Amino acid sequence: MPNATSFVTYKVKSGKLEEMTTWLHSKNAEFTAWPGLKSMTFAKLDDTTIKSSVVYASLKDLEANQANFEAAVAELKGMLQCAPVREFGEVFFDCYPKELPRSNSEENLVPASF
């Protein structure tokens, strides 16, 4: 069964990016416990736009985590300009260099700096 992917665009209120970043880091243990989660990446597109890419083991796992996603977005409500835009896809190719650690553990978290 192919992996399923959720892409979400978040429009962050002006001055709230640091707060959102802190919130995301505080949720690492919770997010990594989501059933079927393979990876979760957030990228800053500009000062108010964040794009996430979340890969699940299957579409069934993505669907099973809908309530988890909705609960997380509810906590972000005060940081966002509007409701996030969510799109879905099916992974048909991925590539991982062998030398990179592939772990969801805290010691592999590296805060991004912009």
N, C-alpha and C positions, 0 to 999 in steps of 0.2 A: 504494500500500500504506500503511495507517495506521501511525502511530507506536505503539510498545509501551511500556508503563510498568511499572516495578517499584517497589513501595512496601515499605519494610522498616522494622520497628520493632525498635530495639535497646534492651535494658535494660542500662544501664551500671552497673558496680559503684560503690558510694559512694566518692567521692573520685577517680574515674578520668575524669571528664568533660574536664578540662583536658588530660590525657594523650591522650584520644581526639581532641580538637580539634587538638592538635599533630600527631598522626599523620595525620589527614585532610589537613591543609595540606601535609605532607611528601609526600603521594601525588598531588598535583595533576597533575604531568606524566605520571605513570603512568596515572591515570584518564582524562585527556583523550586518551590514545592508544588507548583501547578502541575497536574498530571499531564504527561506527554510533552512538556515544554522541552525543546531542544536548545533554543537560543533566543535571546532578547537583546536588541540593539537599538539605541536611540541616537539620532544624529541631529545636530543643530544646523538648520539651513540658513537662518538669519536670527536676529535678536528676538524675534517673536514666533518663529516657526520651528517646530520639532517634528521629525519623522521617525517613527519606530518600525522595525521589522521584527516580527516574532514568528519563529518557526516551531511548529508542533509536529509530533510524530505522525499524525493523521488528521484528516478532517474531523473525525469523531472526537479527537482530543481538543481540537480548536473549538468545536461546538460545546463540549463539556466544560470548557473554561469561560463560556460567555458570562456567567454570573460573576466570576472572578474579575473579568475585564470591566464589567459594569460597576462593580464595587470600587475598583481602583479609580475609574473615571469620576465617580461620585466624590471621592476624596480630593480630586484635582479641581473640582468645580470653581472654587474661588481663585484659582490660578489661570483659568482659561477664559479667552474672549468669547468662545462659542463651543458648541458640541464638536468633538473630534470627528474627522471624516475617516471611515474605516473601509478598506478594500481587502479582498481575499484573493489568494492565488494558490497554485499547486507547484511545488518545487520540481523542476525537471532537470536541474543541474546545480551542483554545489561543489566547492573545491576548498580544501583545508590544507595548508602547509603542514607537514609532519612535525616540524620542530616547535610549533606553537602549542602551548598548553591548552587543552580543551576541557576546562573545568568551570563549574559554577561556584567555586569556593571563594570566600572573602579575600584570600591572599592574592587572587588573580584580578581583583578589581583595581583598575587604575583610573582615577578621576581625570576626566578630560579637562584641558585648560584651553581657553580661547582668548 
